[in-house]
Amino acid sequence: MAGNDWVNSYLEAILDVGQPLDDARPSLLLRERGRFTPSRYFVEEVITGYDETDLHRSWVKAVATRSPQERNTRLENMCWRIWNLARQKKQYLCSLHGLIRGENMELGRDSDTGGQVKYVVELARALGSMPGVYRVDLLTRQVSSPDVDWSYGEPTEMLTPRDSEDYSDEMGESSGAYIVRIPFGPKDKYIPKELLWPHIAEFVDGAMNHIMQMSSVLGEQVGGGKPIWPSAIHGHYADAGDAAALLSGALNVPMILTGHSLGRDKLEQLLKQGRLSKEEINSTYKIMRRIEGEELSLDVSEMVITSTRQEIDEQWRLYDGFDPILERKLRARIKRNVSCYGRFMPRMVKIPPGMEFNHIVPHDGDMEDPDGNEEHPTSRDPPIWAEIMRFFSNSRKPMILALARPDPKKNITTLVKAFGECRPLRDLANLALIMGNRDGIDEMSSTSSSVLLSVLKLIDKYDLYGQVAYPKHHKQSDVPDIYRLAAKSKKKSENDEQIVTLAEHLSTDYCYTFAVKKPAAVPPVRELRKLLRIQALRCHVVYSQNGTRINVIPVLASRIQALRYLFVRWGIDMAKMVVFVGESGDTDYEGLLGGLHKSVVLEGVSCSASNALHANRSYPLTDVISLESNNVVHARVDSDGSPFRGSFPGSGQAADRLHPGGYVLSPKAQYPLLVTWKNSSPPAGVESGSMIIGLQGSNE
């Protein structure tokens, strides 16, 4: 860059203010990259990628400033302006279950629409309002069902910033925060989160479609024609964590995870209760599939966000993929720039829960009245107050408040039992239970109705009528008023005590292949994965070639991820891909049977390896793939070993389900993994008609 001596001055200025910048603006830490260095980022990204003409003019003005303090301030602001221009941050949040919308959330409607819904919406809104973040998309499920409001079927919803006036000048054409609803799973049906697992791959493919489109759109708008890729993908809960992991691998984007609640901890608690066996727990909650989703999320995540230290030390440590002691050792080695020999564990970050106060309007009665004028209030009481107070025979007692949906893990029944068995507590206070919204007990889910019936039985057992409130309805906007009522009830009491209860890789660039000489002596793939996770080795173990080979490959490498790479790299529509598989195959076989692509299962073609060797899951196949999917059909194999259009049941009708007008099959192609094009041209350099990606379940 001849004639640009001012660049050296840029570097000197950055180095002068480097430490304050580093502390004030923490960067996302990638695996073994160490701390963010402004000077290194400037050299690697800014000098090589931006036209410096306008920046040079700003630099001249900064240098001409006489005051050293003002000059340094200008330089610091300009450096961060460069950094923000270079990053053009775009983030994706994934939260799959429940009913999510920006306003009038139906919190407590069912066990899936609870605090997590509120959390992710407010997080997306806050991130979208941050300087340096251009756009945030909250990806969730599109629900077009007569059982729910029409708004949940809208493809896109913009989240208006709380302080929209402050950010109006900074908003671009497509900037801000949005809820983007991806169609997947049964059409026209709202289903609980436990039944979403077989449809995760379909969500991943649909989300990739959206991300690719938005990257191109934003590139045209603000990226100079170059696609703008997301800076991070943030998965919430196990199902979205599983999906975010696959997206992270396909797009080569860092992943963040927030667990919210964890499957292993829940399994332990349910087993301690002794009411259900492990098999019954798994059947009801799909708990083993959930745990595997959380293990995969740990394998892939750069960072895991928790709310307490207890969550790290007592809950996450139950997982094969995390050990607090080993994590600290690896983190120390990374800081000292010492090799970890391929071992990695995600960074655990504790962020205590907070509260969004913009929707809370202070009332005159919120402050202590020095004149003691409570008998003549200046404003009317909120309607929710009367809805709660009508339950109490003595409304002057202070209030114990529990605000939670009726779920067993919220321990509402334990609270009612403790209240009923403690006579001094009953004499001192009333109990208010705000347990979501309901029209009738019979219309609630079985779990929620069971909790509510237990509460009603306890009220009757301890004769708590007139002391316990359990209103049927409340709005999200009523929550501040409910807390306000609890505080106000304390003021009316002569007792000064306030009682408030809130319930609420193998990291390598190489692939290794090992020959299996004695299959009987080799453990199942599930056990191998567990052993590697315990050692903090993030990799994917695949038995192939009828169990005679063990492939150790990067954690997210698989044949289905190869198909997704074709979509990212060449833009090949996943819905136009056809995959041929046998009735069984290698240990990544099941991943090929879900998603937007079409799958043909060839009857009679199977892997002869030991079932024990290939045991790669502790949950049924129906928790992985949907057996009712229209994208999967079965076909017979002719005597010469090739499936033809006429061999499909219904004289080719199945073929028409796979691709409009059927599909072509190269006579030289070997099944069972084949991608074909019928009415569109293949990528440059690919022979027209078909392309073999790999083999599955064959002896080669």
Buried (B, 14 or more C-beta within 10 A) or exposed (E): EEEEEBBEBBBEBBEEBBEEBBEEEEBBBEBBEEEBBBBEBBBEBBBEEBEBEEBBEBBEEBEEBEEEEEBBBBBBEBBBEBBBBBBBBBBBBBBBBBBBBBEEBBBBBBBBBBBBBBBBBBBBBBBBBEEBBBBBBBBBBBBBBEEBEEBBBBEEBEBEBBEEEEBEEEBEEBBBBBBBBBBBBBEEEBBBBBBBBBBBBBBBBBBBBBBBEBBBBBBBBBBEEEBBBBBBBBBBBBBBBBBBBBBBBBBEBBBBBBBBBBBBBBBEEBEEEEEBEEEEBBBEBBBBBBBBBBBBBBBBBBBBBBBEEEBBEEBBBBBBBBBBEBBEBBBEBBEEEEEBEBBBBBBBEEEEEEEBEEEBEEBEBEEEEEEEEEEEEEEEBBEBBEBBBEBBEEBEBBBBBBBBBBBBBBBBBEBBBBBBEEEEBBEBBBBBBBBBBBEEEEEBBEBBBBBBBBBBEBBEEBEBEEBBBBBEEBBBBBBBBBBBBBBBBBEEBEEEEBBBBEBEBBBBEEBEEEEBEEBEEBEBBBEBBBEBBBBBBBBBBBBBBBBBBBBBBBBBBBBBBBBBBBBBEEEBBBBBBBBBBBBBBBBBBBBBBBBBBBBBBBEEBBBEBBEEBBBBBEBEEBBBBBEEBEBBBEBEBEEEEBBBBEBBEEEBEBBBBBBEEBBBBBEEBBBBBBBBBBEEEBEEEBEEBBBBBBBBBBEE
